[in-house]
Amino acid sequence: MSAGLKQRLQSANEYIARFEETAARHAAERGFDGIVCGHIHRPCIRDIGGVRYSNDGDWIEHRSALAESANGYLQILHWKTGESVVESIPHAPPLAA
C-alpha cells in the first residue's frame, strides 16, 4: 500500500512540475515576464527559466490567495486561524505591467 501511495504522489508531483514548466515556457515564447495560474491549486511564486510563475492555490484546501502589494510585488496570502499571513518572496522584483 505504501509503495502505491508513493508512486501516485510521485506521479502527481511530476505532473505538477510539467504543468508549471510548460506554462512558464509558453509565457516566455510569447515574450511575457510572468504567468499567473490557478489550475494546479498549489500556491507558489517562483522563477522558472527566467519567467515568474505564480499560482494562487485555492481557498478551500490551502486557504490561499495571490495579491499584489502597493509597490508591485506579488505575495501569497494564507488564512490561518483567524489571521492572514503574508508569504513574501525575497528578492523578487515587481513585474512590468
ZIDA-V314293 format. One record per residue. N is the residue number from 1. RES is the residue in one small letter. PHI is phi in whole degrees, 0 to 359 (999 if undefined). D_FIRST is the distance of its C-alpha to the first C-alpha in Angstrom with 2 decimals. Layout:
n=N res=RES phi=PHI d_first=D_FIRST
n=N res=RES phi=PHI d_first=D_FIRST
This chain:
n=1 res=m phi=999 d_first=0.00
n=2 res=s phi=299 d_first=3.81
n=3 res=a phi=297 d_first=5.49
n=4 res=g phi=296 d_first=5.17
n=5 res=l phi=295 d_first=6.34
n=6 res=k phi=298 d_first=8.71
n=7 res=q phi=295 d_first=10.00
n=8 res=r phi=296 d_first=10.77
n=9 res=l phi=295 d_first=12.38
n=10 res=q phi=297 d_first=14.25
n=11 res=s phi=297 d_first=15.43
n=12 res=a phi=296 d_first=16.64
n=13 res=n phi=296 d_first=18.45
n=14 res=e phi=295 d_first=20.02
n=15 res=y phi=298 d_first=21.21
n=16 res=i phi=298 d_first=22.73
n=17 res=a phi=299 d_first=24.44
n=18 res=r phi=296 d_first=25.88
n=19 res=f phi=299 d_first=27.13
n=20 res=e phi=298 d_first=28.83
n=21 res=e phi=294 d_first=30.39
n=22 res=t phi=294 d_first=31.61
n=23 res=a phi=299 d_first=33.14
n=24 res=a phi=295 d_first=34.88
n=25 res=r phi=296 d_first=36.16
n=26 res=h phi=298 d_first=37.62
n=27 res=a phi=297 d_first=39.31
n=28 res=a phi=297 d_first=40.78
n=29 res=e phi=298 d_first=42.05
n=30 res=r phi=264 d_first=43.92
n=31 res=g phi=82 d_first=45.42
n=32 res=f phi=271 d_first=43.58
n=33 res=d phi=278 d_first=42.88
n=34 res=g phi=201 d_first=39.76
n=35 res=i phi=215 d_first=37.51
n=36 res=v phi=247 d_first=36.05
n=37 res=c phi=234 d_first=32.89
n=38 res=g phi=221 d_first=30.89
n=39 res=h phi=298 d_first=28.53
n=40 res=i phi=278 d_first=25.42
n=41 res=h phi=69 d_first=25.80
n=42 res=r phi=251 d_first=25.12
n=43 res=p phi=293 d_first=28.40
n=44 res=c phi=192 d_first=29.98
n=45 res=i phi=225 d_first=33.28
n=46 res=r phi=204 d_first=33.40
n=47 res=d phi=266 d_first=35.44
n=48 res=i phi=233 d_first=34.11
n=49 res=g phi=58 d_first=36.72
n=50 res=g phi=85 d_first=39.56
n=51 res=v phi=248 d_first=38.48
n=52 res=r phi=282 d_first=37.53
n=53 res=y phi=262 d_first=34.26
n=54 res=s phi=231 d_first=33.90
n=55 res=n phi=228 d_first=31.35
n=56 res=d phi=281 d_first=32.14
n=57 res=g phi=74 d_first=28.59
n=58 res=d phi=200 d_first=28.82
n=59 res=w phi=275 d_first=30.41
n=60 res=i phi=278 d_first=27.70
n=61 res=e phi=279 d_first=24.53
n=62 res=h phi=266 d_first=26.18
n=63 res=r phi=51 d_first=29.66
n=64 res=s phi=231 d_first=31.25
n=65 res=a phi=209 d_first=34.25
n=66 res=l phi=257 d_first=36.18
n=67 res=a phi=222 d_first=39.80
n=68 res=e phi=252 d_first=42.77
n=69 res=s phi=285 d_first=44.94
n=70 res=a phi=299 d_first=48.72
n=71 res=n phi=264 d_first=49.03
n=72 res=g phi=93 d_first=46.67
n=73 res=y phi=271 d_first=43.44
n=74 res=l phi=279 d_first=40.12
n=75 res=q phi=220 d_first=38.00
n=76 res=i phi=259 d_first=34.74
n=77 res=l phi=259 d_first=35.35
n=78 res=h phi=243 d_first=32.66
n=79 res=w phi=264 d_first=33.43
n=80 res=k phi=228 d_first=32.36
n=81 res=t phi=35 d_first=33.66
n=82 res=g phi=82 d_first=36.97
n=83 res=e phi=221 d_first=37.78
n=84 res=s phi=262 d_first=37.39
n=85 res=v phi=247 d_first=36.19
n=86 res=v phi=266 d_first=37.35
n=87 res=e phi=258 d_first=35.29
n=88 res=s phi=274 d_first=38.03
n=89 res=i phi=257 d_first=37.49
n=90 res=p phi=294 d_first=39.84
n=91 res=h phi=60 d_first=42.25
n=92 res=a phi=258 d_first=41.28
n=93 res=p phi=293 d_first=44.63
n=94 res=p phi=295 d_first=45.25
n=95 res=l phi=274 d_first=45.04
n=96 res=a phi=289 d_first=48.25
n=97 res=a phi=264 d_first=48.63
